[in-house]
Amino acid sequence: MTAVDWLKELLGLPAHWAGLFVSCGSVANLTALAAARDHRLDGDLTGARLYCSTQTHPSVARAAHLLGLGRDQLVALEPDTGQRLDPRSLAARLDADHAAGLRPFAVIATVGTTGTGAVDPVTDLARLCRRHGLWLRVDGAHGAAVALSDRGREALGHADSLTFDPHKWLFQPYETGCVLVRDAELLRSTFRMTRHHLDTGYLAPAEARKGEVNLDDLGPQQSRGLRALKVWLSLRTFGAAAFRRAVDHGLRLSDHAAARITAHADLDLVTPPGVGILTFRCRPRGNAAGPAAADRLQQRVSYAVRATGQALVLTTRVGGRTVLRMCTINPATTTADIDATLDLVVRAAREQRELA
């Protein structure tokens, strides 16, 4: 559990938190939501409701499906103008669902959405969850790493459980996800082998002795690789300070990119830097093209930039419109690389406008 303890310290979580390494953020979400279901619903899914924004990672919807919740039991609310889960909209929906006799049990907050890097207002959502007795699940698969930065101490400790993916902003290999919880006993009550053991005389469950940790009792997997070794070895070799510098560097790069985009006559910043992610658009000729033509321009620019083999600028959707998305977390990237990438984008946009 040493590597888990190191991660808790890096993320600013209290020492009593616990958790385990899993294969990915998707499994971390599934594991924690299973505990939330058992703890808040006591096995009865009738009228249950789970809340998130439409910007939430699709692994949450899949986890809800695997846990036996119907699609109508996952309430996906439209985000605010900052692409965040809006506490006011959530509060109104909770009041309406309570009045209808439904059973809200958990809220998913995201720290670093995949599309724009938006950070949901965790503190406000935590306050709302406490008022209604709900489990607050924070999906920080990407963005929780910002807690390593001096400017990014998010209120992660307000959560009941947290997803973190070291294979993202800690640069680990795949198969290195992590689920962290405020109370490890809630994981044990859901997954402990003595609860699920069948009286067949085969594989009698081993009970952990005092001071021991039996990982079988904390999650759905029994046989497992030594995932913690990757994180332990990286932190042991490079030290926490190296990862803090890398996160700060990624944040500075996104600020630099946003400043360059804002100052450029051919580009529009759509969403400001979230946690190493920002989105922008190329302006059509004379700003006269219709929405569909402008969307096609972003797609063509993305393809043209990727075809050069020099940079990877993909597209996503914000407010129903196609935008270009830049992620700046590679520690080897420089401001010169950002400038060169934006030059590629502008050149591609001009060429595509000439061809149109």
For each residue, the residues with C-beta under 8 A, 3 or more apart:
1: 4 5 18 213
2: 5 6 228 232
3: 6 7 21 228 229 231 232 235
4: 1 7 8 18 19 20 21 178 180 228
5: 1 2 8 9 15
6: 2 3 9 10 231 232 235 240
7: 3 4 10 11 164 166 178 180 231
8: 4 5 11 13 14 15 17 19 180
9: 5 6 12 13 240
10: 6 7 147 148 240 243
11: 7 8 144 147 148 156 162 164 180
12: 9 147 153 156 157
13: 8 9 17 156 157 162 180
14: 8 17 157
15: 5 8
16: 182
17: 8 13 14 157 180 181 182
18: 1 4 180 181 183 184 187 218
19: 4 8 162 178 179 180 181 184 187 218
20: 4 178 179 187 215 218 219
21: 3 4 176 177 178 227 228 231
22: 27 28 31 177 178 179 219 221 227
23: 26 27 175 177 221 227
24: 27 28 165 167 174 175 177
25: 28 29 57 59 139 141 163 164 165 177
26: 23 29 30 57 59 62 63 177
27: 22 23 24 30 31 177 179 219 220
28: 22 24 25 31 32 141 163 164 165 177 178 179
29: 25 26 32 33 57 59 60 63 137 139 163 179
30: 26 27 33 34 59 62 63 66 67 220
31: 22 27 28 34 35 179 187 191 219 220
32: 28 29 35 36 137 160 161 162 163 179 181
33: 29 30 36 37 50 60 63 64 67 106 137
34: 30 31 37 38 67 190 191 220
35: 31 32 38 39 161 181 186 187 189 190 191
36: 32 33 39 40 105 106 135 137 160 161
37: 33 34 40 41 45 48 67 69 105 106
38: 34 35 41 42 43 186 189 190
39: 35 36 135 186 189 190
40: 36 37 105 106 133 134 135
41: 37 38 44 45 48 103 105
42: 38
43: 38
44: 41 48
45: 37 41 48 68 69 73
46: 103
47: 101 102 103
48: 37 41 44 45 69 73 102 103 104 105
49: 73 74 75 97 102 103 104 105
50: 33 60 64 69 73 74 75 104 105 106 107 108
51: 75 77 90 93 94 104 106 107 108 134
52: 56 60 74 75 76 77 85 107 108 110
53: 56 76 77 78 79 83 84 85 86 110 120
54: 76 77 78 79
55: 79 83 84 85 110 113 114 115 116 118
56: 52 53 60 61 76 85 108 110 113 139
57: 25 26 29 60 110 113 114 139 141
58: 61 62
59: 25 26 29 30 62 63
60: 29 33 50 52 56 57 63 64 74 108 139
61: 56 58 64 65 71 74 76
62: 26 30 58 59 65 66
63: 26 29 30 33 59 60 66 67
64: 33 50 60 61 67 69 73 74
65: 61 62 69 71
66: 30 62 63
67: 30 33 34 37 63 64
68: 45
69: 37 45 48 50 64 65 73 74
70: 73
71: 61 65 74
72:
73: 45 48 49 50 64 69 70
74: 49 50 52 60 61 64 69 71
75: 49 50 51 52 93 97
76: 52 53 54 56 61
77: 51 52 53 54 85 86 89 90 93
78: 53 54 89
79: 53 54 55 82 83 84 85 86 118
80: 83 84 85 86 89
81:
82: 79 118 271
83: 53 55 79 80 113 115 116 118 271 318
84: 53 55 79 80 118 119 120 121
85: 52 53 55 56 77 79 80 89 90 107 109 110 120 121 125
86: 53 77 79 80 89 90
87: 90 91 121 124 125 128
88: 91 92
89: 77 78 80 85 86 92 93
90: 51 77 85 86 87 93 94 107 125 128
91: 87 88 94 95 128
92: 88 89 95 96
93: 51 75 77 89 90 96 97
94: 51 90 91 97 98 104 128 132 134
95: 91 92 98 99
96: 92 93 99 100
97: 49 75 93 94 100 102 104
98: 94 95 101 102 104 132
99: 95 96
100: 96 97
101: 47 98
102: 47 48 49 97 98
103: 41 46 47 48 49
104: 48 49 50 51 94 97 98 132 134
105: 36 37 40 41 48 49 50 134 135
106: 33 36 37 40 50 51 134 135 136 137
107: 50 51 52 85 90 125 128 129 134 135 136 137
108: 50 51 52 56 60 137 138 139
109: 85 120 121 122 125 136 137 138 139 159
110: 52 53 55 56 57 85 113 118 119 120 138 139 140 143
111: 119 120 122 138 139 140 142 143 144 146 154 156 275
112: 117 118 119 140 141 142 143 144 146 274 275 276 277
113: 55 56 57 83 110 116 117 118 143 274
114: 55 57 142 316
115: 55 83 118 277 279 316 317 318 325
116: 55 83 113 271 274 277 278 279 316 318 325
117: 112 113 142 143 254 271 273 274 275 276 277 278 327
118: 55 79 82 83 84 110 112 113 115 271 274
119: 84 110 111 112 122 143 146 154 274 275
120: 53 84 85 109 110 111 125
121: 84 85 87 109 124 125
122: 109 111 119 125 126 136 138 154 155 156 158 159
123: 126 127 155 158
124: 87 121 127 128
125: 85 87 90 107 109 120 121 122 128 129 136
126: 122 123 129 130 136 155 158 159
127: 123 124 130 131
128: 87 90 91 94 107 124 125 131 132 134
129: 107 125 126 132 133 134 135 136
130: 126 127 133
131: 127 128
132: 94 98 104 128 129
133: 40 129 130
134: 40 51 94 104 105 106 107 128 129
135: 36 39 40 105 106 107 129 160 161
136: 106 107 109 122 125 126 129 158 159 160 161
137: 29 32 33 36 106 107 108 109 159 160 161 162 163
138: 108 109 110 111 122 144 156 159 161 162 163
139: 25 29 56 57 60 108 109 110 111 163
140: 110 111 112 143 144 145 154 156 162 163 164
141: 25 28 57 112 144 163 164 165 168 177
142: 111 112 114 117 145 165 168 169 275 276 277
143: 110 111 112 113 117 119 140 146 154 274 275
144: 11 111 112 138 140 141 147 154 156 162 163 164
145: 140 142 148 164 168 169 170 243 247 275
146: 111 112 119 143 149 151 152 154 169 247 251 275 276
147: 10 11 12 144 152 153 154 156
148: 10 11 145 152 240 243 244 247
149: 146 152 153 244 247 248 251
150: 153 248
151: 146 248 251
152: 146 147 148 149 247 251 275
153: 12 147 149 150
154: 111 119 122 140 143 144 146 147
155: 122 123 126 158
156: 11 12 13 111 122 138 140 144 147 159 162
157: 12 13 14 17
158: 122 123 126 136 155
159: 109 122 126 136 137 138 156 162 182
160: 32 36 135 136 137 181 182 183
161: 32 35 36 135 136 137 138 179 180 181 182
162: 11 13 19 32 137 138 140 144 156 159 179 180 181
163: 25 28 29 32 137 138 139 140 141 144 177 178 179 180
164: 7 11 25 28 140 141 144 145 177 178 180
165: 24 25 28 141 142 168 169 176 177 178
166: 7 170 172 176 177 178 230 231
167: 24 170 171 172 173 174 175 176 177
168: 141 142 145 165 329
169: 142 145 146 165 246 247 250 276 329
170: 145 166 167 231 234 243
171: 167 234 246 331
172: 166 167 176 230 231 234
173: 167 176 230
174: 24 167
175: 23 24 167 225 227
176: 21 165 166 167 172 173 227 230 231
177: 21 22 23 24 25 26 27 28 141 163 164 165 166 167
178: 4 7 19 20 21 22 28 163 164 165 166
179: 19 20 22 27 28 29 31 32 161 162 163 219
180: 4 7 8 11 13 17 18 19 161 162 163 164
181: 17 18 19 32 35 160 161 162 184 186 187
182: 16 17 159 160 161 186
183: 18 160 186
184: 18 19 181 187 188 218
185: 188 189
186: 35 38 39 181 182 183 189 190
187: 18 19 20 31 35 181 184 190 191 217 218 219
188: 184 185 191 192 217 218
189: 35 38 39 185 186 192 195
190: 34 35 38 39 186 187 195
191: 31 34 35 187 188 195 196 216 217 218 219 220
192: 188 189 195 196 205 216 217
193: 196 197 205 206 214 216 217
194: 197 205 207
195: 189 190 191 192
196: 191 192 193
197: 193 194 203 204 205
198: 202
199:
200:
201: 204
202: 198
203: 197
204: 197 201
205: 192 193 194 197 216
206: 193 214 216
207: 194 214
208: 212 213 214 217
209: 212
210:
211:
212: 208 209
213: 1 208 218
214: 193 206 207 208 217 218
215: 20 218 219 224
216: 191 192 193 205 206 219 222
217: 187 188 191 192 193 208 214
218: 18 19 20 184 187 188 191 213 214 215
219: 20 22 27 31 179 187 191 215 216
220: 27 30 31 34 191
221: 22 23 224
222: 216
223:
224: 215 221 227
225: 175
226: 229
227: 21 22 23 175 176 224 230 231
228: 2 3 4 21 231 232
229: 3 226 232 233
230: 166 172 173 176 227 233 234
231: 3 6 7 21 166 170 172 176 227 228 234 235
232: 2 3 6 228 229 235 236
233: 229 230 236 237
234: 170 171 172 230 231 237 238 243
235: 3 6 231 232 238 239 240 243
236: 232 233
237: 233 234
238: 234 235 242 243
239: 235 242 243
240: 6 9 10 148 235 243 244
241: 244 245
242: 238 239 245 246
243: 10 145 148 170 234 235 238 239 240 246 247
244: 148 149 240 241 247 248
245: 241 242 248 249
246: 169 171 242 243 249 250 329 331
247: 145 146 148 149 152 169 243 244 250 251 276 329
248: 149 150 151 244 245 251 252
249: 245 246 252 253 331
250: 169 246 247 253 254 276 328 329 330 331
251: 146 149 151 152 247 248 254 255 273 275 276
252: 248 249 255 256
253: 249 250 256 257 276 328 333 335 338
254: 117 250 251 257 258 273 274 276 277 278 326 328
255: 251 252 258 259 273
256: 252 253 259 260 335 338
257: 253 254 260 261 273 278 326 328 338 342
258: 254 255 261 262 269 272 273 278
259: 255 256 262 263
260: 256 257 263 264 338 339 342
261: 257 258 264 267 268 269 278 280 342
262: 258 259 269
263: 259 260
264: 260 261 267 342 346
265: 283
266: 282 283 346 349 350
267: 261 264 280 281 282 283 342 345 346
268: 261 280 281 282 283
269: 258 261 262 272 278 279 280
270: 279 280 281 318 321 323
271: 82 83 116 117 118 274 278 279 318 323
272: 258 269 278
273: 117 251 254 255 257 258 276 277 278 328
274: 112 113 116 117 118 119 143 254 271 277 278
275: 111 112 117 119 142 143 145 146 152 251
276: 112 117 142 146 169 247 250 251 253 254 273 327 328 329
277: 112 115 116 117 142 254 273 274 325 326 327 328
278: 116 117 254 257 258 261 269 271 272 273 274 325 326 328
279: 115 116 269 270 271 316 318 323 324 325 326
280: 261 267 268 269 270 323 324 326
281: 267 268 270 294 298 321 322 323 324
282: 266 267 268 297 298 301 324 345 346 349
283: 265 266 267 268 287 349
284: 287 288 289 293 294 297 353
285: 288 289 353 356
286: 289
287: 283 284
288: 284 285
289: 284 285 286 293 294 297
290: 293 294
291: 294 295 321
292: 295 296
293: 284 289 290 296 297 356
294: 281 284 289 290 291 297 298 321 322
295: 291 292 298 299 321 322
296: 292 293 299 300 322
297: 282 284 289 293 294 300 301 349 352 353 356
298: 281 282 294 295 301 302 315 322 323 324
299: 295 296 302 303 315 322
300: 296 297 303 304 348 352
301: 282 297 298 304 305 313 324 345 348 349 352
302: 298 299 305 306 313 314 315 324
303: 299 300 306 307
304: 300 301 307 308 348 351 352
305: 301 302 308 310 311 312 313 341 344 345 348
306: 302 303 309 311 312 313 314
307: 303 304
308: 304 305 311 344
309: 306
310: 305 340 341 344
311: 305 306 308 337 340 341 344
312: 305 306
313: 301 302 305 306 324 325 326 341 344 345
314: 302 306 324 325
315: 298 299 302 322 323 324 325
316: 114 115 116 279 322 323 325
317: 115 320 321 322 323
318: 83 115 116 270 271 279 321 323
319:
320: 317
321: 270 281 291 294 295 317 318
322: 281 294 295 296 298 299 315 316 317
323: 270 271 279 280 281 298 315 316 317 318
324: 279 280 281 282 298 301 302 313 314 315 345
325: 115 116 277 278 279 313 314 315 316
326: 254 257 277 278 279 280 313 341
327: 117 276 277
328: 250 253 254 257 273 276 277 278 333 338
329: 168 169 246 247 250 276
330: 250 333
331: 171 246 249 250
332:
333: 253 328 330 337 338
334: 337 338
335: 253 256 338 339
336: 339 340
337: 311 333 334 340 341
338: 253 256 257 260 328 333 334 335 341 342
339: 260 335 336 342 343
340: 310 311 336 337 343 344
341: 305 310 311 313 326 337 338 344 345
342: 257 260 261 264 267 338 339 345 346
343: 339 340 346 347
344: 305 308 310 311 313 340 341 347 348
345: 267 282 301 305 313 324 341 342 348 349
346: 264 266 267 282 342 343 349 350
347: 343 344 350 351
348: 300 301 304 305 344 345 351 352
349: 266 282 283 297 301 345 346 352 353
350: 266 346 347 353 354
351: 304 347 348 354 355
352: 297 300 301 304 348 349 355 356
353: 284 285 297 349 350 356
354: 350 351
355: 351 352
356: 285 293 297 352 353
